[in-house]
């Protein structure tokens, strides 16, 4: 009798562990998808920032030298 009770306890524990494992696996998959989405968004924002910097640099290059010096001194 004691052996069957012990086996039932082990069985219940294993079943709880399996349920917990499945929950953690689903959570891990969701987090991995979120990390991938955020990485994609970060890369997109970095690309947009680089393009904006290039445009600002191009505009700065087009400023006349005298106007650029006067703006810096005022």
Secondary structure, DSSP 4 states (H G I P E B T S, - for coil): -HHHHHHHHHHHHHHHHHHHHHHHHHHHHHHHHHHHHHHHHHHHHHHHHHHHHHHHHHHHHHS-HHHHHHHHH-
